[in-house]
């Protein structure tokens, strides 16, 4: 987040960058930009593993927190949204794990949503599976080296032709995330629809969305950095930070 942190006026903001508890292989393309070790929040993508990650996060916050705001990217969005949803279902009488959330290029876990009583349409599940396959191929090292940012193409097969509001309606929510949320995603990202779906399970009166126009990354242009800094400040203010 260095590209927008320099644009934040309050230098007293303290960031805590959390590593996942499991060492893992790098996500596609990550090895080109960052040296090992690499970490993940879980070793298997199933309900038990994600719930275990939630327990781990809860213990981490109890030991190192409290935290005012959570800034999440990709897999982090799955964990953060899960934490907020489980908290709301199981311990709504307690303060939430953080006061506001910023989700960047990521969605919720559909299997966790179904576990918590959400109705996920067959169309949403199919698009989710296709987007994961497309992300793996377009974010891989060979694609990065060959095409750079131009690799985020050929997504016509993922284009539903639906508006964002129509996409949000594909998941029916028995309850919603109620803290202020900012949702940052890119229309060229194979996981774009996942980001839109996540925004739909959050309170529409307390959310803001921004399409940065790129892929599964944060474009480092001045305009994008300024907008993300603005949304960061909005989320912090809405959360009473």
C-alpha positions as CSV (number, residue, x, y, z in Angstrom):
1,X,0.0,0.0,0.0
2,X,3.0,2.3,-0.2
3,X,1.6,4.0,-3.3
4,X,-1.3,5.5,-1.4
5,X,0.1,5.6,2.2
6,X,2.2,8.7,1.2
7,X,-1.0,10.5,0.4
8,X,-2.5,10.0,3.9
9,X,-2.4,13.3,5.8
10,X,-2.3,11.7,9.3
11,X,1.3,10.4,9.9
12,X,0.2,8.9,13.3
13,X,-1.6,6.0,11.5
14,X,0.1,2.8,12.5
15,X,0.1,-0.2,10.2
16,X,0.5,-3.8,11.3
17,X,1.2,-6.1,8.4
18,X,0.1,-9.6,9.4
19,X,1.6,-12.8,8.0
20,X,-0.5,-15.9,7.7
21,X,0.4,-18.8,10.0
22,X,1.3,-21.3,7.2
23,X,4.3,-21.2,4.9
24,X,3.2,-21.9,1.3
25,X,4.2,-21.7,-2.3
26,X,3.8,-18.2,-3.9
27,X,0.6,-17.2,-5.5
28,X,0.9,-16.9,-9.3
29,X,3.4,-14.2,-10.2
30,X,4.2,-13.2,-6.7
31,X,7.7,-14.7,-6.9
32,X,8.7,-12.2,-9.5
33,X,8.2,-9.3,-7.1
34,X,8.8,-10.7,-3.6
35,X,11.3,-13.1,-2.1
36,X,10.4,-16.0,0.1
37,X,9.1,-17.0,2.6
38,X,5.5,-16.9,1.5
39,X,2.5,-17.3,3.9
40,X,-1.1,-18.3,3.7
41,X,-4.0,-18.1,6.2
42,X,-5.0,-21.8,5.5
43,X,-3.7,-24.9,3.8
44,X,-7.0,-26.1,2.5
45,X,-9.9,-24.2,1.0
46,X,-12.7,-25.7,3.1
47,X,-15.0,-24.6,5.9
48,X,-13.0,-26.2,8.7
49,X,-9.7,-24.6,7.6
50,X,-11.3,-21.1,7.2
51,X,-13.0,-21.4,10.6
52,X,-9.6,-22.4,12.1
53,X,-8.1,-19.3,10.4
54,X,-10.9,-17.2,12.0
55,X,-10.0,-18.6,15.4
56,X,-6.3,-17.8,14.8
57,X,-7.2,-14.3,13.8
58,X,-9.4,-13.8,16.9
59,X,-6.5,-14.9,19.1
60,X,-4.1,-12.6,17.2
61,X,-6.3,-9.6,17.7
62,X,-6.8,-10.3,21.4
63,X,-3.0,-10.5,21.8
64,X,-2.0,-7.6,19.5
65,X,-5.0,-5.4,19.1
66,X,-7.4,-3.8,19.3
67,X,-7.5,-2.7,15.6
68,X,-9.6,0.2,14.3
69,X,-9.5,-0.7,10.6
70,X,-8.6,-3.8,8.5
71,X,-7.1,-3.3,5.0
72,X,-7.2,-6.6,3.0
73,X,-6.2,-7.8,-0.4
74,X,-7.3,-11.0,-2.2
75,X,-7.2,-14.0,0.3
76,X,-7.2,-11.5,3.2
77,X,-10.7,-10.4,2.0
78,X,-11.9,-13.9,2.5
79,X,-10.6,-14.0,6.1
80,X,-11.8,-10.5,7.0
81,X,-15.3,-11.0,5.6
82,X,-15.5,-14.4,7.3
83,X,-14.5,-12.9,10.7
84,X,-17.1,-10.2,10.4
85,X,-19.9,-12.6,9.4
86,X,-19.1,-15.2,12.1
87,X,-18.9,-12.5,14.7
88,X,-22.2,-11.1,13.7
89,X,-23.9,-14.6,13.7
90,X,-22.3,-15.9,16.9
91,X,-21.3,-13.0,19.1
92,X,-23.2,-9.9,18.0
93,X,-23.3,-8.6,21.6
94,X,-19.5,-8.1,21.5
95,X,-17.6,-5.4,19.6
96,X,-16.7,-6.4,16.0
97,X,-13.0,-7.4,15.3
98,X,-12.5,-4.0,13.7
99,X,-14.5,-0.8,13.2
100,X,-14.3,-0.5,9.4
101,X,-12.9,-2.6,6.6
102,X,-11.3,-2.0,3.2
103,X,-11.5,-4.9,0.7
104,X,-9.2,-4.8,-2.3
105,X,-9.4,-7.2,-5.2
106,X,-11.1,-10.0,-3.2
107,X,-14.3,-11.6,-2.4
108,X,-16.0,-13.7,0.3
109,X,-15.8,-17.5,0.5
110,X,-18.9,-18.9,-1.1
111,X,-18.7,-22.1,0.9
112,X,-18.5,-20.1,4.1
113,X,-21.5,-18.0,3.0
114,X,-23.5,-21.2,2.4
115,X,-22.4,-22.5,5.8
116,X,-23.7,-19.4,7.4
117,X,-27.1,-19.6,5.7
118,X,-26.6,-17.4,2.6
119,X,-28.2,-18.5,-0.7
120,X,-25.6,-18.6,-3.5
121,X,-27.0,-19.0,-7.0
122,X,-25.6,-21.6,-9.3
123,X,-24.6,-18.8,-11.7
124,X,-22.5,-17.2,-8.9
125,X,-20.8,-20.5,-8.1
126,X,-20.0,-21.1,-11.8
127,X,-18.5,-17.7,-12.3
128,X,-16.5,-18.0,-9.1
129,X,-14.9,-21.2,-10.3
130,X,-14.2,-19.8,-13.8
131,X,-12.6,-16.7,-12.4
132,X,-10.2,-18.7,-10.2
133,X,-9.0,-20.6,-13.3
134,X,-8.6,-17.4,-15.3
135,X,-6.7,-15.7,-12.4
136,X,-4.2,-18.5,-12.2
137,X,-3.4,-18.3,-15.9
138,X,-3.2,-14.5,-16.1
139,X,-1.4,-13.9,-12.9
140,X,1.3,-16.5,-13.5
141,X,5.0,-15.6,-13.9
142,X,5.0,-16.4,-17.7
143,X,2.0,-14.2,-18.3
144,X,3.6,-11.3,-16.3
145,X,6.9,-11.6,-18.1
146,X,5.3,-11.9,-21.5
147,X,2.6,-9.2,-21.3
148,X,2.9,-7.2,-18.1
149,X,-0.3,-5.3,-17.3
150,X,-1.6,-6.2,-20.8
151,X,-2.3,-9.8,-19.6
152,X,-5.6,-8.8,-18.1
153,X,-7.5,-9.6,-21.3
154,X,-9.8,-12.2,-22.8
155,X,-12.3,-11.9,-20.0
156,X,-15.3,-11.9,-22.3
157,X,-16.2,-15.4,-21.2
158,X,-16.5,-14.1,-17.6
159,X,-18.6,-11.1,-18.6
160,X,-22.1,-11.8,-17.3
161,X,-23.6,-8.8,-19.0
162,X,-25.2,-7.9,-15.6
163,X,-25.0,-4.6,-13.7
164,X,-23.3,-4.6,-10.3
165,X,-26.7,-4.4,-8.6
166,X,-27.9,-7.5,-10.6
167,X,-24.7,-9.3,-9.6
168,X,-25.2,-8.5,-5.9
169,X,-28.7,-9.9,-6.1
170,X,-27.2,-13.4,-7.0
171,X,-26.4,-13.9,-3.3
172,X,-29.3,-13.6,-0.9
173,X,-28.2,-12.5,2.6
174,X,-30.0,-13.5,5.8
175,X,-27.8,-10.7,7.4
176,X,-25.1,-8.3,6.2
177,X,-21.8,-7.0,7.4
178,X,-22.8,-3.8,9.3
179,X,-19.6,-1.9,9.8
180,X,-18.5,0.7,7.2
181,X,-16.8,-0.9,4.2
182,X,-14.9,0.3,1.2
183,X,-14.7,-2.0,-1.8
184,X,-11.9,-1.6,-4.4
185,X,-11.8,-3.8,-7.4
186,X,-10.9,-3.7,-11.1
187,X,-13.1,-4.5,-14.0
188,X,-10.2,-6.3,-15.7
189,X,-9.6,-8.6,-12.7
190,X,-10.8,-12.2,-13.3
191,X,-12.0,-11.9,-9.7
192,X,-14.0,-8.7,-10.3
193,X,-17.4,-10.4,-9.8
194,X,-16.2,-11.8,-6.4
195,X,-15.5,-8.2,-5.3
196,X,-18.9,-7.1,-6.4
197,X,-20.6,-10.0,-4.6
198,X,-18.7,-9.2,-1.4
199,X,-20.0,-5.6,-1.6
200,X,-23.5,-7.0,-1.8
201,X,-23.3,-8.7,1.6
202,X,-22.4,-5.4,3.2
203,X,-24.8,-2.7,4.4
204,X,-25.5,-0.5,1.3
205,X,-25.9,2.5,3.6
206,X,-22.4,2.1,4.9
207,X,-20.4,1.1,1.9
208,X,-18.5,2.7,-0.9
209,X,-17.2,1.1,-4.1
210,X,-14.4,2.0,-6.6
211,X,-13.5,0.3,-9.8
212,X,-9.8,1.1,-10.4
213,X,-10.0,-0.1,-14.0
214,X,-7.2,-2.6,-13.7
215,X,-6.6,-6.3,-13.0
216,X,-5.8,-8.3,-9.9
217,X,-3.5,-5.6,-8.6
218,X,-3.5,-2.0,-7.4
219,X,-2.5,0.3,-10.3
220,X,0.2,2.7,-9.2
221,X,-1.1,5.7,-10.9
222,X,-1.6,9.0,-9.1
223,X,-5.3,9.1,-9.8
224,X,-5.8,5.6,-8.3
225,X,-3.6,6.2,-5.3
226,X,-5.4,9.5,-4.6
227,X,-8.8,7.7,-4.8
228,X,-7.7,4.8,-2.5
229,X,-6.3,7.3,0.0
230,X,-9.6,9.1,-0.1
231,X,-11.6,5.9,0.5
232,X,-9.2,4.9,3.3
233,X,-9.8,8.2,5.1
234,X,-13.6,7.8,4.5
235,X,-13.6,4.3,6.1
236,X,-11.5,5.5,9.0
237,X,-13.8,8.4,9.7
238,X,-17.0,6.3,9.3
239,X,-15.5,3.9,11.8
240,X,-14.8,6.6,14.3
241,X,-11.1,6.3,14.0
